[in-house]
Amino acid sequence: MTKKTKEKTLVALDLGNNQIKIKTDKEEFLFPTAMLAVEDTSNESLIPTEERHAVFKTAINDNKNYYFGSELKEIGYEERWIRSIGYGLRRYNNETFKAMLTYALGVSVASNGPGMHSVDVVIGLPTSDVGDPRLLDDTEAKKCISDYLLGAQALTISGEKYSINVEAIKIVPQYFGTLVNLAYDEALEIKDERIISSGNCIIDLGGGTVLGDIVNGLTLGGKKFEDDWGVADIIDELRTKVNNNYQKTIDANVLMSILKEGSDELGYHYVPGNSNYRLDLTSEVVEIRNQYTSRILAKMRTEIRHPEKLSAILITGGGANIIYGDNLKKEFPEVEIVQESELANVRGFYTFGKIFGLGE
């Protein structure tokens, strides 16, 4: 009996250095860009973790068992997480990055159950890695990803087999996601004419990079600027400060959670398993946030020569939640902090796919 392929799914992917974002018609996901080998945890619990959490495996990394996805934070062992932080072709050729691409596709269709799946994919990359978005293979980075993704992907999730056929793929500049998300509503109607008809600057404050693009409407191209440092570097600096001030080594992923969950008003606190121990890191976090804001301001002064010609300077990405936006606005009144900035790009990728009829 021939297995029936399930209804085609449109999958939008944003595999950032720090966070993976996925959107389908049913679900959205936001979780760390990391995986954890099952063997690094299974000998330390009376109840094996693989009996409580989804286990992923695929051929690209020899079918070894890994935890991946939204459950990672609950599992813990942050110091043992395997990440794919990197830049350009070196990152896209990396086995870990490719495994996470396959795992992410698995996450996107898992709610439909095991078996055969057909998907179309929209994925965003830094502008310098994209080249001409109208052509699939005009840069080595795009060719690397399309060669790997197009066709059959096979993986196992907790013992159940998934066969995913990637029928079509669109690779777009990362900034395009935020623009499309702001320009169109869910019915694909224009909701912000400024984005369509005016000049805008999009600054994506990512985990490993700062990506800036100055564009006119939804046209492709324009001035771009980049820096190979991002939120991960800020967290490393915070980690060093904490270590120097308190002789305490705290994992970078834990510090990131502290920063996201705290506030200047309520403070930033490290509370390990022993709830009686509480380390106040507020002064260190505020100092780091100010330093981060100053660096971004310096970059903006250099790269945005004529802000008066822009309708908006849109600050997006995970770093938009860390930076002091009001400080930017004092010097650049055009600044707007994108709401739910970590998901803005992937939502726009999904809308872009719908506009082009993908997933149908």
VOBA-1610 file (N, C-alpha, C; in pm, whole numbers, padded with zeros to 5 digits, always signed):
BEGIN
Met+00085-00120+00000Met+00000+00000+00000Met+00088+00125+00000Thr+00061+00218-00092Thr+00141+00340-00102Thr+00105+00437+00009Lys+00211+00489+00075Lys+00186+00586+00181Lys+00142+00719+00120Lys+00040+00777+00177Lys-00013+00903+00127Lys+00064+01021+00185Thr+00107+01113+00096Thr+00174+01235+00141Thr+00071+01331+00197Lys+00100+01388+00312Lys+00007+01482+00374Lys+00003+01613+00296Glu-00096+01695+00325Glu-00113+01824+00258Glu+00014+01908+00271Lys+00047+01979+00163Lys+00171+02057+00162Lys+00168+02168+00267Thr+00284+02192+00327Thr+00299+02293+00432Thr+00397+02400+00386Leu+00363+02526+00409Leu+00458+02636+00390Leu+00532+02656+00521Val+00665+02650+00514Val+00749+02663+00632Val+00841+02784+00615Ala+00834+02878+00709Ala+00927+02991+00712Ala+01030+02965+00820Leu+01158+02981+00785Leu+01267+02952+00877Leu+01359+03071+00892Asp+01399+03097+01015Asp+01501+03197+01046Asp+01596+03133+01146Leu+01706+03079+01095Leu+01803+03011+01181Leu+01912+03110+01221Gly+01882+03191+01321Gly+01978+03289+01368Gly+02090+03224+01448Asn+02194+03301+01475Asn+02304+03250+01556Asn+02261+03219+01698Asn+02159+03289+01745Asn+02118+03275+01885Asn+01984+03204+01902Gln+01889+03232+01812Gln+01755+03176+01823Gln+01708+03123+01687Ile+01635+03013+01691Ile+01568+02960+01573Ile+01422+03002+01577Lys+01374+03054+01465Lys+01235+03094+01454Lys+01171+03016+01339Ile+01052+02960+01364Ile+00980+02882+01264Ile+00835+02927+01262Lys+00777+02938+01143Lys+00634+02968+01132Lys+00571+02882+01024Thr+00457+02823+01058Thr+00371+02755+00961Thr+00230+02813+00975Asp+00135+02756+00902Asp-00001+02807+00915Asp-00063+02773+01049Lys-00005+02675+01120Lys-00060+02631+01248Lys+00014+02684+01370Glu+00147+02700+01357Glu+00229+02722+01477Glu+00342+02820+01452Glu+00392+02876+01563Glu+00516+02953+01564Glu+00606+02895+01671Phe+00737+02895+01644Phe+00834+02844+01740Phe+00947+02944+01755Leu+00998+02955+01877Leu+01114+03037+01908Leu+01193+02964+02015Phe+01314+02919+01981Phe+01394+02845+02078Phe+01542+02858+02044Pro+01631+02821+02135Pro+01775+02841+02112Pro+01827+02765+01991Thr+01922+02827+01922Thr+01991+02760+01812Thr+02097+02669+01873Ala+02053+02554+01915Ala+02141+02462+01987Ala+02081+02323+01986Met+02167+02225+02010Met+02121+02088+02031Met+02209+02026+02140Leu+02158+01920+02199Leu+02224+01859+02314Leu+02228+01708+02293Ala+02346+01650+02299Ala+02359+01506+02281Ala+02292+01432+02397Val+02209+01335+02365Val+02139+01258+02469Val+02239+01192+02562Glu+02351+01145+02508Glu+02450+01076+02590Glu+02512+01167+02695Asp+02500+01298+02676Asp+02554+01392+02775Asp+02461+01412+02894Thr+02345+01349+02893Thr+02250+01367+03003Thr+02199+01236+03061Ser+02199+01129+02984Ser+02123+01009+03020Ser+02179+00935+03140Asn+02303+00958+03176Asn+02361+00885+03289Asn+02346+00958+03421Glu+02274+01071+03421Glu+02270+01154+03540Glu+02130+01166+03599Ser+02038+01082+03554Ser+01901+01090+03605Ser+01846+00950+03625Leu+01768+00931+03732Leu+01705+00802+03755Leu+01601+00772+03646Ile+01537+00879+03595Ile+01444+00864+03484Ile+01512+00924+03361Pro+01554+00841+03264Pro+01627+00892+03147Pro+01551+01004+03078Thr+01625+01110+03042Thr+01560+01225+02979Thr+01497+01190+02846Glu+01551+01090+02775Glu+01493+01056+02645Glu+01353+00997+02656Glu+01314+00956+02777Glu+01177+00906+02796Glu+01079+01020+02821Arg+01132+01141+02844Arg+01046+01255+02875Arg+01047+01364+02769His+01145+01360+02678His+01160+01467+02580His+01186+01409+02441Ala+01148+01487+02338Ala+01166+01443+02200Ala+01313+01429+02166Val+01346+01319+02098Val+01483+01291+02057Val+01488+01292+01904Phe+01584+01367+01849Phe+01598+01382+01705Phe+01722+01309+01655Lys+01712+01251+01535Lys+01832+01198+01471Lys+01814+01199+01320Thr+01927+01223+01251Thr+01927+01227+01105Thr+02065+01186+01055Ala+02075+01153+00927Ala+02198+01094+00873Ala+02315+01190+00869Ile+02290+01321+00860Ile+02399+01417+00844Ile+02498+01410+00960Asn+02452+01372+01079Asn+02543+01355+01193Asn+02537+01211+01246Asp+02536+01118+01150Asp+02549+00974+01180Asp+02437+00920+01268Asn+02319+00979+01258Asn+02202+00930+01332Asn+02224+00922+01483Lys+02306+01012+01534Lys+02322+01021+01680Lys+02199+01089+01739Asn+02172+01060+01864Asn+02052+01112+01931Asn+02078+01249+01993Tyr+01993+01345+01958Tyr+02006+01481+02011Tyr+01870+01534+02057Tyr+01875+01617+02161Tyr+01759+01698+02199Tyr+01767+01828+02120Phe+01650+01880+02085Phe+01645+02000+02002Phe+01506+02061+02017Gly+01499+02193+02014Gly+01369+02258+02011Gly+01329+02323+02141Ser+01199+02341+02157Ser+01144+02419+02268Ser+01172+02359+02405Glu+01203+02229+02411Glu+01224+02163+02540Glu+01367+02178+02593Leu+01456+02235+02512Leu+01597+02244+02553Leu+01615+02314+02687Lys+01546+02428+02704Lys+01564+02504+02828Lys+01519+02424+02949Glu+01413+02346+02932Glu+01364+02262+03042Glu+01465+02152+03076Ile+01528+02096+02973Ile+01626+01989+02995Ile+01750+02042+03067Gly+01792+02163+03030Gly+01908+02224+03096Gly+02040+02183+03033Tyr+02143+02167+03118Tyr+02278+02132+03071Tyr+02330+02234+02969Glu+02300+02362+02992Glu+02334+02465+02893Glu+02482+02463+02855Glu+02567+02431+02951Glu+02711+02432+02923Glu+02751+02323+02823Arg+02661+02228+02795Arg+02691+02120+02701Arg+02619+02136+02567Trp+02545+02243+02553Trp+02473+02265+02428Trp+02573+02283+02313Ile+02538+02229+02198Ile+02618+02244+02077Ile+02552+02352+01992Arg+02628+02454+01957Arg+02572+02567+01882Arg+02633+02573+01742Ser+02578+02661+01660Ser+02628+02674+01522Ser+02664+02819+01491Ile+02709+02892+01593Ile+02744+03032+01570Ile+02857+03040+01468Gly+02838+03122+01368Gly+02938+03136+01262Gly+02888+03234+01158Tyr+02966+03248+01051Tyr+02935+03349+00951Tyr+02959+03294+00811Gly+02868+03330+00719Gly+02887+03298+00579Gly+02892+03150+00549Leu+02965+03118+00444Leu+02969+02982+00391Leu+03020+02881+00494Arg+03112+02924+00578Arg+03164+02832+00679Arg+03052+02782+00770Arg+02959+02869+00803Arg+02847+02826+00887Arg+02753+02733+00811Tyr+02719+02770+00688Tyr+02619+02694+00614Tyr+02669+02555+00573Asn+02800+02540+00562Asn+02858+02410+00529Asn+02876+02321+00651Asn+02856+02379+00768Asn+02881+02307+00893Asn+02777+02198+00916Glu+02823+02083+00959Glu+02734+01968+00984Glu+02627+02001+01088Thr+02665+02074+01192Thr+02569+02110+01297Thr+02458+02198+01241Phe+02494+02297+01159Phe+02393+02384+01099Phe+02297+02304+01011Lys+02352+02213+00930Lys+02267+02133+00841Lys+02175+02041+00920Ala+02227+01983+01027Ala+02142+01897+01111Ala+02026+01978+01168Met+02055+02101+01215Met+01949+02184+01272Met+01847+02225+01167Leu+01890+02244+01042Leu+01795+02271+00934Leu+01696+02155+00921Thr+01749+02033+00919Thr+01662+01915+00907Thr+01573+01901+01029Tyr+01631+01919+01148Tyr+01551+01912+01271Tyr+01438+02015+01268Ala+01471+02138+01222Ala+01371+02245+01218Ala+01254+02208+01126Leu+01285+02145+01014Leu+01177+02098+00927Leu+01092+01994+00999Gly+01159+01908+01076Gly+01085+01809+01154Gly+00991+01873+01254Val+01040+01975+01324Val+00955+02048+01420Val+00834+02108+01349Ser+00856+02160+01229Ser+00749+02231+01157Ser+00634+02139+01115Val+00663+02010+01096Val+00556+01919+01050Val+00516+01818+01157Ala+00581+01820+01273Ala+00559+01716+01374Ala+00414+01707+01418Ser+00344+01820+01424Ser+00205+01816+01470Ser+00114+01743+01372Asn+00161+01722+01248Asn+00083+01647+01149Asn+00110+01497+01157Gly+00202+01457+01245Gly+00229+01316+01264Gly+00338+01264+01172Pro+00391+01145+01202Pro+00498+01087+01121Pro+00449+01049+00982Gly+00544+01015+00895Gly+00510+00976+00759Gly+00571+01069+00657Met+00507+01078+00541Met+00558+01157+00430Met+00495+01297+00431His+00580+01398+00413His+00534+01536+00414His+00592+01610+00294Ser+00517+01705+00244Ser+00564+01791+00136Ser+00563+01935+00186Val+00675+02006+00166Val+00684+02144+00216Val+00746+02236+00111Asp+00711+02362+00118Asp+00782+02471+00052Asp+00846+02554+00163Val+00965+02605+00138Val+01042+02672+00243Val+01080+02813+00199Val+01063+02909+00290Val+01120+03043+00275Val+01219+03062+00388Ile+01341+03099+00354Ile+01445+03117+00455Ile+01519+03248+00427Gly+01557+03319+00531Gly+01627+03445+00514Gly+01774+03433+00552Leu+01858+03506+00478Leu+02002+03512+00505Leu+02046+03658+00505Pro+02162+03687+00566Pro+02217+03823+00555Pro+02228+03866+00410Thr+02209+03994+00384Thr+02208+04046+00248Thr+02332+04005+00170Ser+02448+04009+00234Ser+02573+03978+00164Ser+02580+03833+00120Asp+02500+03745+00182Asp+02499+03604+00144Asp+02393+03571+00039Val+02306+03667+00010Val+02192+03639-00077Val+02220+03673-00223Gly+02288+03784-00250Gly+02304+03826-00388Gly+02171+03869-00446Asp+02137+03817-00562Asp+02009+03850-00626Asp+01903+03751-00580Pro+01806+03794-00499Pro+01704+03702-00446Pro+01618+03638-00554Arg+01621+03693-00677Arg+01540+03634-00785Arg+01603+03507-00840Leu+01731+03484-00808Leu+01802+03366-00855Leu+01832+03275-00738Leu+01812+03145-00755Leu+01829+03053-00643Leu+01975+03030-00610Asp+02060+03017-00711Asp+02196+02970-00687Asp+02304+03071-00727Asp+02280+03202-00708Asp+02378+03297-00757Asp+02486+03330-00656Thr+02480+03278-00536Thr+02591+03289-00441Thr+02621+03151-00386Glu+02743+03134-00340Glu+02781+03004-00283Glu+02696+02969-00162Ala+02663+03071-00082Ala+02582+03046+00037Ala+02444+02993-00001Lys+02379+03058-00098Lys+02247+03012-00140Lys+02253+02874-00203Lys+02356+02850-00283Lys+02370+02719-00347Lys+02390+02610-00243Cys+02471+02641-00141Cys+02496+02544-00033Cys+02365+02504+00035Ile+02283+02602+00068Ile+02158+02573+00139Ile+02057+02506+00048Ser+02043+02556-00074Ser+01943+02496-00164Ser+01982+02354-00203Asp+02111+02328-00225Asp+02156+02192-00259Asp+02126+02096-00145Tyr+02142+02143-00022Tyr+02117+02055+00093Tyr+01968+02033+00116Leu+01889+02141+00106Leu+01749+02132+00145Leu+01658+02070+00039Leu+01677+02110-00088Leu+01584+02065-00192Leu+01583+01914-00205Gly+01464+01858-00217Gly+01451+01713-00228Gly+01413+01651-00095Ala+01453+01527-00077Ala+01408+01448+00039Ala+01495+01473+00161Gln+01430+01496+00274Gln+01493+01504+00405Gln+01432+01395+00492Ala+01516+01320+00559Ala+01467+01211+00645Ala+01520+01230+00786Leu+01433+01212+00884Leu+01476+01217+01023Leu+01382+01133+01107Thr+01428+01106+01228Thr+01347+01033+01325Thr+01328+01121+01447Ile+01204+01130+01495Ile+01173+01205+01617Ile+01111+01107+01715Ser+01184+01081+01823Ser+01138+00988+01927Ser+01092+00855+01867Gly+01174+00803+01775Gly+01149+00671+01719Gly+01053+00668+01602Glu+00990+00781+01569Glu+00895+00783+01457Glu+00960+00850+01337Lys+00940+00790+01219Lys+01010+00835+01099Lys+00931+00940+01022Tyr+01005+01043+00980Tyr+00948+01151+00900Tyr+01027+01160+00770Ser+00956+01164+00660Ser+01016+01187+00529Ser+00959+01317+00475Ile+01046+01416+00456Ile+01001+01550+00420Ile+01057+01586+00283Asn+00970+01610+00188Asn+01013+01647+00054Asn+01002+01799+00037Val+01118+01864+00024Val+01120+02009+00003Val+01104+02034-00147Glu+00987+02081-00186Glu+00956+02098-00328Glu+01007+02230-00384Ala+01001+02335-00304Ala+01044+02467-00350Ala+01107+02542-00235Ile+01201+02630-00269Ile+01267+02709-00165Ile+01289+02850-00218Lys+01260+02948-00134Lys+01289+03088-00163Lys+01387+03137-00057Ile+01497+03197-00101Ile+01597+03251-00009Ile+01599+03402-00028Val+01568+03475+00079Val+01550+03620+00069Val+01641+03691+00168Pro+01669+03820+00144Pro+01747+03896+00241Pro+01674+03902+00375Gln+01749+03894+00482Gln+01689+03887+00614Gln+01598+04006+00643Tyr+01643+04126+00606Tyr+01565+04246+00635Tyr+01427+04243+00570Phe+01416+04170+00460Phe+01291+04167+00384Phe+01177+04113+00469Gly+01210+04022+00562Gly+01107+03966+00648Gly+01038+04071+00733Thr+01117+04155+00799Thr+01059+04261+00882Thr+00976+04357+00798Leu+01026+04396+00680Leu+00952+04489+00595Leu+00817+04431+00553Val+00817+04307+00506Val+00693+04245+00460Val+00596+04227+00577Asn+00649+04192+00694Asn+00563+04174+00812Asn+00495+04305+00851Leu+00567+04416+00838Leu+00509+04546+00871Leu+00416+04598+00761Ala+00444+04559+00637Ala+00369+04614+00524Ala+00234+04547+00503Tyr+00225+04414+00530Tyr+00105+04339+00495Tyr+00040+04277+00619Asp-00093+04265+00614Asp-00163+04194+00720Asp-00181+04048+00679Glu-00251+03971+00762Glu-00266+03828+00736Glu-00349+03800+00611Ala-00431+03895+00571Ala-00511+03879+00449Ala-00435+03926+00325Leu-00305+03957+00344Leu-00217+04004+00237Leu-00259+04140+00182Glu-00326+04218+00268Glu-00361+04356+00234Glu-00256+04450+00293Ile-00228+04559+00222Ile-00129+04655+00270Ile-00181+04724+00396Lys-00101+04724+00502Lys-00143+04789+00626Lys-00055+04909+00663Asp+00060+04925+00598Asp+00147+05040+00625Asp+00208+05086+00493Glu+00149+05190+00437Glu+00191+05240+00306Glu+00334+05292+00308Arg+00381+05339+00425Arg+00518+05391+00433Arg+00621+05287+00390Ile+00597+05163+00431Ile+00693+05057+00402Ile+00700+05030+00252Ile+00588+05048+00183Ile+00581+05020+00040Ile+00644+05132-00042Ser+00624+05257+00001Ser+00654+05370-00088Ser+00768+05459-00042Ser+00825+05436+00075Ser+00926+05528+00129Ser+01060+05459+00152Gly+01160+05541+00178Gly+01290+05488+00215Gly+01294+05453+00363Asn+01351+05339+00395Asn+01361+05294+00533Asn+01497+05229+00558Cys+01538+05231+00683Cys+01657+05158+00725Cys+01614+05050+00823Ile+01658+04928+00798Ile+01629+04817+00888Ile+01761+04774+00952Ile+01766+04775+01085Ile+01885+04729+01157Ile+01846+04607+01238Asp+01901+04493+01199Asp+01869+04365+01262Asp+01980+04333+01363Leu+01945+04340+01491Leu+02042+04314+01597Leu+02034+04167+01634Gly+02115+04086+01569Gly+02108+03941+01585Gly+02204+03886+01688Gly+02203+03754+01699Gly+02288+03687+01796Gly+02436+03700+01766Gly+02472+03696+01637Gly+02613+03703+01601Gly+02649+03817+01510Thr+02551+03896+01468Thr+02577+04003+01373Thr+02489+04124+01398Val+02533+04236+01342Val+02448+04354+01324Val+02434+04371+01173Leu+02312+04363+01122Leu+02286+04373+00979Leu+02203+04497+00952Gly+02255+04586+00869Gly+02183+04708+00834Gly+02157+04717+00685Asp+02036+04758+00648Asp+02001+04777+00507Asp+01918+04903+00493Ile+01957+04987+00399Ile+01881+05108+00366Ile+01819+05085+00229Val+01686+05081+00223Val+01618+05044+00099Val+01503+05140+00072Asn+01460+05141-00052Asn+01345+05223-00093Asn+01226+05131-00114Gly+01128+05139-00025Gly+01012+05052-00033Gly+01051+04906-00018Leu+00989+04820-00098Leu+01019+04677-00094Leu+01113+04636-00207Thr+01187+04734-00260Thr+01283+04701-00364Thr+01400+04623-00305Leu+01464+04545-00389Leu+01580+04467-00347Leu+01705+04548-00375Gly+01800+04540-00287Gly+01923+04616-00304Gly+01925+04737-00214Gly+02017+04830-00243Gly+02034+04946-00158Gly+02163+04934-00078Lys+02186+05031+00008Lys+02307+05029+00089Lys+02294+04927+00202Lys+02401+04856+00228Lys+02400+04761+00339Lys+02525+04781+00422Phe+02514+04745+00551Phe+02631+04746+00639Phe+02618+04632+00739Glu+02731+04578+00779Glu+02732+04462+00868Glu+02845+04474+00969Asp+02827+04406+01081Asp+02935+04384+01178Asp+02923+04242+01230Asp+03035+04174+01244Asp+03034+04036+01293Asp+03042+04031+01445Trp+02958+04106+01510Trp+02939+04093+01655Trp+02792+04118+01684Gly+02746+04057+01789Gly+02604+04069+01818Gly+02573+04041+01963Val+02453+03994+01988Val+02407+03970+02125Val+02496+03868+02196Ala+02541+03766+02123Ala+02627+03664+02185Ala+02755+03726+02241Asp+02809+03826+02172Asp+02930+03893+02220Asp+02901+03978+02343Ile+02783+04041+02346Ile+02743+04119+02463Ile+02729+04028+02585Ile+02670+03912+02564Ile+02653+03816+02674Ile+02789+03767+02723Asp+02882+03746+02632Asp+03017+03704+02673Asp+03084+03811+02759Glu+03063+03938+02723Glu+03119+04046+02803Glu+03054+04051+02941Leu+02923+04028+02945Leu+02853+04023+03074Leu+02907+03908+03158Arg+02930+03796+03096Arg+02982+03678+03166Arg+03118+03709+03229Thr+03202+03779+03155Thr+03333+03816+03207Thr+03320+03910+03326Lys+03230+04009+03316Lys+03209+04102+03427Lys+03164+04029+03553Val+03069+03937+03536Val+03017+03862+03651Val+03127+03778+03713Asn+03207+03716+03630Asn+03317+03633+03679Asn+03419+03718+03755Asn+03451+03835+03701Asn+03549+03923+03766Asn+03495+03980+03897Asn+03366+04015+03899Asn+03309+04081+04017Asn+03272+03985+04129Tyr+03233+03863+04092Tyr+03180+03771+04193Tyr+03250+03635+04195Gln+03352+03620+04108Gln+03420+03490+04096Gln+03318+03378+04074Lys+03221+03409+03989Lys+03112+03315+03960Lys+03102+03297+03808Thr+03114+03173+03763Thr+03100+03144+03620Thr+02958+03099+03591Ile+02886+03180+03514Ile+02747+03150+03478Ile+02742+03128+03328Asp+02676+03021+03287Asp+02668+02988+03145Asp+02601+03100+03067Ala+02647+03120+02944Ala+02596+03229+02860Ala+02446+03216+02835Asn+02397+03093+02820Asn+02254+03074+02795Asn+02170+03113+02917Val+02224+03088+03036Val+02155+03127+03159Val+02151+03280+03169Leu+02263+03344+03137Leu+02268+03491+03141Leu+02169+03551+03042Met+02157+03489+02926Met+02062+03539+02826Met+01920+03532+02880Ser+01887+03425+02949Ser+01753+03411+03009Ser+01730+03516+03116Ile+01833+03542+03198Ile+01823+03644+03303Ile+01794+03780+03241Leu+01864+03810+03133Leu+01848+03940+03067Leu+01708+03955+03007Lys+01658+03847+02945Lys+01527+03852+02880Lys+01413+03859+02982Glu+01431+03791+03095Glu+01322+03780+03192Glu+01321+03891+03296Gly+01434+03962+03311Gly+01440+04070+03408Gly+01407+04205+03347Ser+01422+04310+03428Ser+01401+04447+03381Ser+01482+04541+03469Asp+01507+04662+03418Asp+01580+04760+03499Asp+01503+04793+03626Glu+01370+04793+03619Glu+01288+04829+03734Glu+01289+04718+03841Leu+01272+04594+03797Leu+01264+04482+03892Leu+01399+04417+03918Gly+01496+04448+03834Gly+01630+04394+03853Gly+01654+04268+03772Tyr+01781+04228+03771Tyr+01825+04107+03701Tyr+01896+04019+03804His+01844+03899+03826His+01894+03815+03934His+01927+03674+03887Tyr+02037+03623+03938Tyr+02074+03483+03914Tyr+02026+03402+04033Val+01932+03311+04007Val+01878+03225+04112Val+01893+03080+04065Pro+01997+03010+04109Pro+02017+02871+04068Pro+01918+02778+04138Gly+01945+02650+04139Gly+01854+02553+04200Gly+01822+02584+04344Asn+01919+02636+04418Asn+01897+02674+04558Asn+01835+02813+04562Ser+01704+02819+04586Ser+01634+02946+04580Ser+01674+03042+04692Asn+01748+02993+04791Asn+01795+03081+04898Asn+01915+03164+04853Tyr+01976+03123+04741Tyr+02090+03196+04687Tyr+02041+03287+04575Arg+02070+03414+04586Arg+02021+03511+04488Arg+02131+03614+04463Leu+02178+03620+04341Leu+02286+03712+04306Leu+02229+03824+04219Asp+02241+03947+04268Asp+02187+04063+04197Asp+02288+04110+04092Leu+02250+04098+03966Leu+02338+04135+03855Leu+02291+04263+03785Thr+02203+04339+03851Thr+02141+04454+03786Thr+02244+04555+03737Ser+02341+04590+03820Ser+02438+04693+03779Ser+02519+04646+03659Glu+02556+04518+03655Glu+02634+04465+03543Glu+02551+04464+03414Val+02424+04425+03425Val+02339+04419+03306Val+02313+04559+03251Val+02282+04653+03339Val+02257+04790+03294Val+02381+04848+03226Glu+02498+04820+03282Glu+02622+04867+03220Glu+02640+04809+03080Ile+02614+04679+03066Ile+02627+04613+02937Ile+02525+04667+02837Arg+02403+04690+02882Arg+02300+04744+02793Arg+02339+04883+02743Asn+02396+04965+02831Asn+02441+05098+02790Asn+02555+05089+02689Gln+02649+04997+02713Gln+02759+04979+02619Gln+02709+04935+02482Tyr+02615+04841+02483Tyr+02556+04791+02358Tyr+02488+04904+02282Thr+02410+04984+02353Thr+02341+05097+02291Thr+02440+05195+02231Ser+02547+05223+02303Ser+02649+05317+02253Ser+02715+05266+02126Arg+02741+05136+02121Arg+02803+05078+02000Arg+02710+05090+01880Ile+02582+05061+01902Ile+02487+05070+01792Ile+02472+05215+01746Leu+02469+05308+01840Leu+02461+05449+01804Leu+02581+05491+01720Ala+02699+05447+01760Ala+02820+05481+01684Ala+02811+05427+01542Lys+02759+05307+01528Lys+02744+05247+01395Lys+02643+05326+01312Met+02535+05368+01375Met+02432+05444+01304Met+02486+05579+01257Arg+02564+05645+01341Arg+02621+05774+01302Arg+02709+05760+01178Thr+02782+05650+01171Thr+02873+05628+01059Thr+02799+05592+00931Glu+02698+05508+00943Glu+02635+05448+00825Glu+02513+05523+00774Ile+02440+05591+00862Ile+02317+05660+00819Ile+02349+05808+00805Arg+02387+05847+00685Arg+02435+05983+00662Arg+02321+06084+00653His+02205+06041+00602His+02093+06134+00581His+01965+06074+00639Pro+01954+06068+00771Pro+01834+06009+00832Pro+01706+06083+00797Glu+01720+06212+00764Glu+01601+06292+00732Glu+01533+06244+00604Lys+01602+06165+00523Lys+01543+06112+00400Lys+01467+05982+00423Leu+01471+05932+00546Leu+01410+05803+00576Leu+01276+05820+00645Ser+01182+05735+00611Ser+01053+05734+00680Ser+01069+05677+00820Ala+01152+05572+00831Ala+01172+05508+00962Ala+01306+05436+00965Ile+01362+05427+01085Ile+01476+05340+01112Ile+01422+05230+01203Leu+01408+05112+01148Leu+01342+05001+01217Leu+01445+04913+01286Ile+01434+04902+01418Ile+01526+04819+01496Ile+01456+04687+01524Thr+01514+04578+01475Thr+01452+04447+01489Thr+01554+04345+01537Gly+01512+04219+01550Gly+01601+04114+01600Gly+01601+04108+01752Gly+01666+04005+01806Gly+01667+03984+01950Gly+01728+04098+02028Gly+01826+04167+01968Gly+01891+04278+02037Gly+01802+04398+02057Ala+01691+04405+01982Ala+01597+04516+01999Ala+01535+04516+02138Asn+01536+04401+02205Asn+01483+04392+02341Asn+01588+04425+02447Ile+01712+04442+02404Ile+01822+04469+02497Ile+01864+04615+02492Ile+01861+04671+02374Ile+01908+04807+02353Ile+01815+04907+02422Tyr+01867+05023+02459Tyr+01785+05131+02513Tyr+01733+05215+02396Gly+01612+05182+02351Gly+01555+05247+02234Gly+01539+05397+02250Asp+01503+05442+02369Asp+01484+05586+02391Asp+01613+05663+02370Asn+01726+05602+02402Asn+01855+05668+02380Asn+01882+05685+02231Leu+01842+05586+02151Leu+01857+05598+02006Leu+01768+05709+01951Lys+01646+05717+02003Lys+01549+05814+01951Lys+01589+05958+01981Lys+01666+05980+02087Lys+01711+06116+02118Lys+01795+06172+02004Glu+01874+06087+01942Glu+01961+06131+01832Glu+01899+06105+01696Phe+01821+05997+01687Phe+01756+05959+01561Phe+01605+05946+01586Pro+01530+06056+01573Pro+01385+06050+01600Pro+01311+05951+01511Glu+01374+05912+01400Glu+01310+05819+01306Glu+01307+05676+01359Val+01375+05648+01469Val+01386+05511+01521Val+01251+05459+01568Glu+01221+05335+01528Glu+01105+05262+01577Glu+01152+05122+01617Ile+01120+05080+01739Ile+01153+04946+01785Ile+01040+04852+01741Val+01073+04755+01659Val+00972+04663+01606Val+00917+04576+01719Gln+00785+04567+01727Gln+00721+04484+01829Gln+00743+04336+01799Glu+00758+04256+01906Glu+00786+04113+01891Glu+00896+04092+01788Ser+01005+04165+01809Ser+01110+04177+01708Ser+01177+04044+01673Glu+01183+03950+01768Glu+01248+03824+01739Glu+01172+03743+01634Leu+01041+03766+01623Leu+00959+03689+01530Leu+00923+03768+01403Ala+00964+03895+01397Ala+00922+03980+01285Ala+00970+03926+01151Asn+01096+03884+01144Asn+01148+03835+01016Asn+01076+03710+00969Val+01062+03611+01058Val+01004+03484+01014Val+00857+03500+00976Arg+00787+03590+01043Arg+00647+03617+01005Arg+00641+03679+00866Gly+00737+03767+00838Gly+00743+03826+00704Gly+00780+03725+00598Phe+00872+03633+00631Phe+00906+03527+00535Phe+00782+03445+00500Tyr+00702+03416+00603Tyr+00581+03337+00580Tyr+00484+03413+00488Thr+00463+03541+00518Thr+00375+03623+00435Thr+00426+03631+00292Phe+00557+03646+00277Phe+00621+03649+00145Phe+00589+03521+00069Gly+00600+03407+00136Gly+00568+03279+00073Gly+00423+03272+00028Lys+00332+03324+00111Lys+00190+03323+00075Lys+00165+03410-00049Ile+00231+03525-00053Ile+00214+03614-00168Ile+00253+03544-00298Phe+00357+03460-00291Phe+00405+03390-00410Phe+00340+03253-00429Gly+00238+03224-00350Gly+00162+03102-00371Gly+00230+02975-00324Leu+00330+02988-00238Leu+00397+02868-00187Leu+00308+02798-00085Gly+00328+02668-00072Gly+00250+02589+00023Gly+00113+02549-00028Glu+00088+02576-00156Glu-00044+02544-00212Glu-00036+02421-00302
//
